[in-house]
Amino acid sequence: MNLNNVVTYEIIAQETPNVIRSCRNCKRSTEYFCSEKFRVNANQKMVDIWLIYKCIHCDATWNCPILSRVNVSRIDPVLHQKFMNNDKETIWYYAFQINKLRKLCDAVNKDIKYEVKKEKSDSDSNELTIRICCKYDFGLRIDRLLANILNVSRSKVNTMAETEMLLLNPDVNMKDKFLDNLQVTVKGNWHKDVVSTLF
């Protein structure tokens, strides 16, 4: 297939996931949002670093451990400076460590706002490849994402997959979580209808 017949979509997270845990002030389990600030505590040569979360209902905070009792000489100087400066990219990297957060909290709310940014290209083939990339993993299902991109229902997306009008590379299930750099080939009679939604 001609590589010009590729449309690239970038999934851009608009916020970080909230975590759910017990709040000492609210006396119940509630959501905490990422404050986008690190707490750095240095005791001589040993350093502790946390990512600070705040309860959505009160002023209670929770410090998510990032590094604990680590010798400052073992921390990359550039990374250490990012911790000190509350570097947003570094904060978001740790705020999207879903598996780690699950072990520390009751749950993680991954239902976050995101933007779909596309780069158009000309297509005159009977096949089209949609390339989808996302910097952060927040558990977005493939069928939900494709339904959003193609502006169709999830059931229609699954029907297209079952009839091999949509082929996934790598070959994963439509109900699986989205993988970065996923490629979806649109084939056959669906092609013109899908192209009209993309261009």
Secondary structure, DSSP 8 states (H G I E B T S, - for coil): --TTSEEEEEEEESS--EEEEEETTTTEEEEEEEEEEEEEEEETTEEEEEEEEEESSSS-EEEEEEEEEEEGGGS-HHHHHHHHTT-HHHHHHHHT-HHHHHHHSSEEE----EEEEEE-----SS-EEEEEEESS----BHHHHHHHHHTS-HHHHHHHHHTTSEEEES---TTSB--TTEEEEE-TTHHHHHHHHH-
